[in-house]
Amino acid sequence: MTPENRQVAMDQLVSLCKRRGFIYQSSDIYGGVQSVYDYGPLGVELKQNLRDAWWRAMVREHDEIVGLDAGILMHPQVWVTSGHVGTFSDPLVECLNCHRRFRADELDELEAGRPDEQGCPVCGTKGKFTEPRQFNLMFKTFMGPLEDESAVAYLRPETAQGAYVNFKNVLDSSRVKVPFGIAQVGKAFRNEITPGNFIFRTREFEQMEMQYFVEPGTDEEWFETWKDRRRAWLAEIGLRDDRVRIHEHAEDKLAHYAKRAIDFEYSFPFGWNELEGVHNRTDFDLSRHQEASGKKLEYVDAPTNSRFVPFVIETAIGLNRLLLAVLSDAYHEEEVEGETRVVLRLKPSLAPTSVAVFPLVKKDGMPDMAESIVADLRQSLSVFYDAGGSIGRRYRRQDETGTPFCVTVDGQSMEDGTVTVRDRDSLSQDRVSADALRGVLQERLRGPLGE
């Protein structure tokens, strides 16, 4: 039995996600909404486990990092000051034959200055595009009963600005000292011209960002520190080293706010692309908001009585992209007794279900014992109970959803009170006393592969 580590095809992953209740097309019964997805029972659990793992690593394990949950709707001046109203746009072109629209910077021949050689990605017509025009990516809406310019608001395109406009609030109320961080998890919205690749690029997504405020002059050191920490965390959650690489942004490709930026790129089924970014945003955001609001956003160092506007080191990862990377990395196929077994080798602590419990048959008291075990395990673990179908099929269903352990109540269980515990990855089985089962499973989930 040799696991197949080849790159999973996207259609295999999409099929598995829908079949096993990870991800569905949004509004599917009405034909769906392009690049909007709903997360099913297992998808919700996996997202929550990833969210919790990030929060633990970024907040709970640090004395100097605190949490925040800022509003999705903010004062429109926030986005003017941040530069999003003026500069948060992509170059848009339209095919004059099929009238489909594309980002100009994603069409190679246009980028190279050879418009006559550029074919339309949809209809194939060459050299028939409009001149590029800028398309703002923010969703505009209105607050209140009137739809006029005085009521304009935007769905936030990033969570970071919430940390900057709350800098003084957090500083005054939390007794933090520079260096310190503000972490946030929340929804963001971008009206992408060409969304796609399943949940990789969508118009509604969830970000996990941390803004780390440091003294100017120490920013490069802290940049390296957070780059190393984030790379270690990606390995800790199970992403293989050969599928993660670092891309350093060239100076002429940096965002308007950045002094330095790197991306952790992942080898997705469709190729290498950005998973997480670490950015040195300097004092750009705080200085701009200080100037526009008229409120002091300085830090006063008590021992020296010096004042400065902190620099910001940002770490930013999309939860949706992370989930896609984790699923891609965990997907394996292997031959078991002449049949292909599909298994998600998720890190046990991330798995949507910690343990599945089966009665071997629906008689002889086995279901009653199995249900009693489920009730006990649910006090501390995520448990799934299944009494339908052959035991082999039940095992395979749990393999596909990444459940690390399966517990079976059989005839011997009724005689001596022991149950069979099956390991997802090794397929080994051993017998454990039902009375000791919860402790045994918790220990295995905390072991080298569980934490």
N, C-alpha and C positions, 0 to 999 in steps of 0.2 A: 504494500500500500504506500504509494508515493504521492504526496500532494502535488497538484499542478499549480505552479505559481505564475503562470502566464497572465498577461494583462487581460482582464475581463472585457468583453465587448459591451458597448453601451446598451445595446438592445437586450442583452442577457440581464444586465443590472436593472433596467427599467421593468422588464418582465417579472423579475423576482420581487421588486419593490411593490408592484401592484398585486401580484399573486399572494404575497404573504402579509400585506397590510402595512407596508412602510410608507409608501407615497402614492397618492392618486392625482390624476389630472383634476384641477379645480373645475367645479360645475360640469362634471363629465356628462351628466344626463342631457345637458343643453349643447353638447358639442365641445365643451371645454373653453377655457380662456388661455390664450397663448402665454406660455412661460409663467403661469401661476399654478401652484401646486398645494394640495392639502396633505397633511401628514396623518396617516392612519394610526391605529392603536399601537403598533410596534414602532412606527416612526416617531411618534410623540415620546415614547419611553427612551428611545435612543437619543433623541435631541436633548431630553432632560438630563440624561446621564452625561452627555458631552458638556452641556451647560454647567452642570454641577462640578465636573472635573476641572473645567476652566476656572470657575469661581473659587474653587478650593485652592488651586495653584496660584491664582492672581490676587486673592483677597484674604482668605482664611489663613494662609501660610505666611502672611506678611503683617507686621504691626503697623506699617506706615501706609498701607493702601486701604482705602475705604470705598464703599459702594455708592452708586447713585442710580436713580431711575427718573430721568428727565422726560418731559412731555414730548410727544410726537409733534404737536403743534406748538410753535414758538413765535415770538414776536418777529414779524417779517424783516425788521431791521437787522436781526441776527444774521440772516442770509445775505443781506446786502453787504454788511461789514465783513463777513467771512470771505466774500468774493464769489459765492455761489450764484447769485443773481447775474453778475456780470461775466463770469468766466466758466461756470460749470456747464460746459456744452461740448458736443461732439460735432464734427463736420458731417453733414448729411448730403447725400446725392440720391437722385432718383433715376431709374432706368426709363427712358422715354418710350420704350416698347411695351414692357409689362407693368410699368409704374410701381414696381417694388422699390423700397428705399433701403439704403445701406450706409454704414459708416465709411466715409471716404478713406480713412486711415487704415481700414482693413482690406482694401482692394490694392493689391501689390502694384499693378501697372499704373494706377492713378497716382499712388505714392511716389513712384519712380519718374513721374512726369511723362508717361506714355499713354495718354487717355485713349488714343485711337486703338490701342492694343488690348484695352481692358474689356473683358467679356462680362456680361451680366451673370452672376452666380445662379440665377433662376432660369432665364430664358436663353442665355448664351449670346445674345446680340452684342456685337462689339462697337465700342466708341460712341454709344448713344446714352450719355448721362448728362444731367443738368450740372451747372456749376455748383461746387460745394457751398452750403450755407450752414451757419451755426444753429444747432438745435439744443435748447436748454433741457437738461435732463430732470429738472424738478417738476413734481406734480403740483399744479396750482389749484387752490380751492378758495372758498370764501367762508369767513366766520360771521355768524349773525344772519339776520333776515334779508339783508341787502346784498346784491351781487354787483358791487362797484369797486373801484380801485382802493377805496378806504377800507374795504373788508377783505382784501387779498391776504391769503395765508398759504403756506407751503407745507406739504408733508415732508418731514425732514429727510434729506438725502444721506445723512450720516448721524451717528450718535455723538460724535466728538464735541460738537459745539455746546451741548448741554453741560459738559464738564467745564468748559471755559467760562460760560456765563454764570455758573455756580461756584467758580473758584473762590470768591470772597466768602460766600455762604459757608462752604465747607471749611475754609481756613478759620473762620471766626467761631464755628460751632463744634469742630472736631478736635481742636488743640493739636493739629498735625504740624509738623515742621518740615521744611525743605531739607532733603528730598522726600516727596510723598506722592502718592498716586490716587487717581480717581478711576474706578472701574465701572463699566456699565454694559449691560446686555439689553438689546432692544431692537425693535423693528425699524427699518429704514426703507425708503422708496425711491426708485430711479426709473424714469421713463425711457428705458433703454431702446435704442433704435433697432438693434439686432440681438435680442436676447436669445438664449438657446443652450444647447448641450445639457438638457434635462434641468436639474436644479442648480447648475453651475452659475448661470447668469439669469436672474429673474428680476421682475420689476418690484416685487415685494420680497424682502429678505431680512435676516436677523444678523446683527453684528455683535461681536464681543470685542470691546475696545478698552484700553487702559491708557490714560494720559499720566505720564510721570513727570512731575515738576521738579526741575533741578536748577542749581545755581549756574549761571553762565560761566563757561570755562571748564565745567565738569561734564558738559554734555556729551563729548566724544567718548569719554570713559563709560558713562551710563548707557550710551548707545550700544557699545560692545557688550556690556553686561546683559542688557535685555535681548540682544541678538542671540547670545549663548543660551540664555535661559529659555527662550522660546524654541530654539532648535532642540534643546533637551526635552522639552515638554512634548513636542511632536513625536519624538521617539518613544517617550514614556507611554503615550496612549496607543502605541502599536504601529505607527507608520514606519515602513521599512526604509532604511538609510538610502538604498539605491533608488528610491522613488521620490526623494526629497533633495532639492539642490537650492543654492543661494544665487539670486540674480541681483547684482549691484546696479542701481540706476546710474546711467551716465549723467554727467553734470547738465548737459543740454536737454535731458529728458525729465529732470526733476519737476515736481509740482511747484507752483508759485510760492508755496509756504515752506518748502523743504530745503534744508542744508545738506542732508544726506538721506538716502532711502535704500532699503534692500527688500526684496521679496523672497519668501520661501516658496518655491515653485514645487508643484507635485505632478508626477506623471499620471495624469488622468487617462481614461480610456481614449480620449480624443487628442492626447498629447500633453506636453508640459504647459502649465499655466499657473497663475498666481493663486496661492492658498492663503498666505498671511504676509502682512507687511510690517516692517519696523521703520519708523520715520523720525528724523530729527526735525521737528517743526519750528525750532528756534523760539523766539518770543513773538512770532508773527501774530498768532491768534489773540493772545492776551493784550498785546500792544494795540491791535486794531480795535478790540472791544473797549479797551480803556479810553482810547481816543474818541470813539463814536458815542459811548455812553456817558462820558464825563466822570465815571467812577474809577477810583484808584484800584488797580489790580496788581499792586506791588506786594512783595514780601519784605517784611522788616526782620532782619536777623538781630535778635535781642543782644547777644554778647558783643557784637561789633557796632550795632545801631546802623548798619548799612542797609540800603534799600535797593531792590532790583526787581525787574520783571522776570520771572523764571523762564527758562527754556523748557520745552516739552519734548520728551521722548515718547512716541506713541507706538503701541502694539495694536494691530487691528486684524481680526480674522472673521470671516463670514461663517456663521454656524452652518448654513446650508452647504457651503463648499466643503467645510470640514466633514460633515456627515457623508457627503459624496465620496470624499477621499477615504474615509474610514471604511465605508462599504466596499469601495474598489479594492482596497488593500486586503480586506478580510475574505474576499470571495475566492474560494478554492474549489477545484474539481479533482476527484480522485477515483480510482477504480477499487471497489470493494466487492469481492465475491462475484466478479464479472459484471457488475453494474456501476454506473457512474453516480457517485455521491457528490452532491453540491453541499458545501458547508461554509458558513460564515465564521471564520476564526477570529471573532471579535475578542478583544481583551475582556475577560469575564466581568470585570466591574462595569464595563460599558454595555454589556448585553441587555437588550430589552427585558428578557426574562432570565432570572438567575437559575431557576430549576423548574423542570417539568415533572409532574408526578402522575404515574399511570397505575391503575389496577390491571393486572395481566388479563383477567376476564371479569365480566360483570356479574359475578356470583361468588358464592362461598365466603362472603364477608370481606372480600378484597376491596370493593368500592368504599365500604365504611371505613376500613383502616386507612385507605389512601386519602379520603376526605379529612380524616382526623389529622393526618400528617400535614396536609395542605394548610389546615387551620393553624397548626403550630408554626409552620415555616413562614406564614404570612406576617407574623409578628415582626420579622426583620428582613425578609427577602421578597423579591418579586417572583411569584409562583404561578404556573399555569397547570391546570388539571385537564387531562384528556383521557376519556375512556372509550373513544371510538376508533374502530379499525384495528388492523393487525399491529402488533408491537413494533414490527419493523417499519411500517409506514409512519407510525407515531414518532419513532426515532428520527426518520428522515425529515419529517416536517420541522422538528426542533433543530436539526442540523442546519436547515436552510435559514432559520431565523437567528442562529448564533447562540442558542441556549447551551451553556457550558456543561450542565449536569442534568441527567434524567434519572429519576428514582422510580423503580418498579416494585410494586407489591405483588408477590406471587404465592404459590402454594407453601413454600418454605417459610414465608413471612407469617403465615397463619399458625405455624408450628413453633417457631422460635423467636418471633418478633424482630427478625432482621429483614432488611430490604436490599435490593441491588442498586448500586450507584454506578451509572455509566458516564465516562468522561468523553466529551464531544470530540476532542482532538486525537487522543490515543485509542479510543474505542474500548479501553480497558474497563472491566467491571469488577467491583468488589462488594462484599456484603458488609453492611453497617447496621448496628442496632438502631431501631427506630427511635428509641429514647435519646440516643446520642447524635442523631442525624443532623439536627440544627447546628450544633457546635462543630461537627465535622465539616459541613458545607461552608459555614462561615470561615473556618480556618483555611479551607482550600481556596475560597474566593479572596482571602487576604494574602495568599501565598505569592511567590515570585511572579506568577502570571496573572494574578487576580488584582492586585493593587494597581 
